[in-house]
Amino acid sequence: NFVREHVEGAPVFVSEESRTAFLAALERDTAFCSAANIMDYSLIVGLEADERVISVGLIDYLRPYTWDKRVEEAIKKSGILGGGGKAPTVLSPADYRTRFLEAMAPMYS
């Protein structure tokens, strides 16, 4: 796996123009997901080493934030079933979007 061998844990260096375009696209795409009440998406990154091309996209965005996810979030936030009130892994679409964007920005310098 190219990523594991060459990039894992390190930022991907791109031009400022590419970084700006990438982050703007993420802003738009995650805003769309949030407005559609969708959470639990991931970023897939494809690297073509020979041509030095990076392809990215959101995947796994088919999970709507339904009543069962709302209940799961509330229970996990409360700490009723353990976890000591730590931040839940289930978040509202708006909170998920914020966390996702904050995690992505430093990875592309």
RAURPE-V258622 format. One record per helix or strand of 2 or more residues. SS is the DSSP state (2 for helix, 1 for strand). FROM is the first residue (numbers start at 1). LEN is the number of residues. If there is no record, write none. Layout:
BEGIN
ss | from | len
SS | FROM | LEN
SS | FROM | LEN
END
This chain:
BEGIN
ss | from | len
2 | 2 | 5
2 | 16 | 20
1 | 38 | 2
1 | 42 | 7
1 | 53 | 7
1 | 63 | 2
2 | 67 | 12
2 | 83 | 3
2 | 93 | 13
END
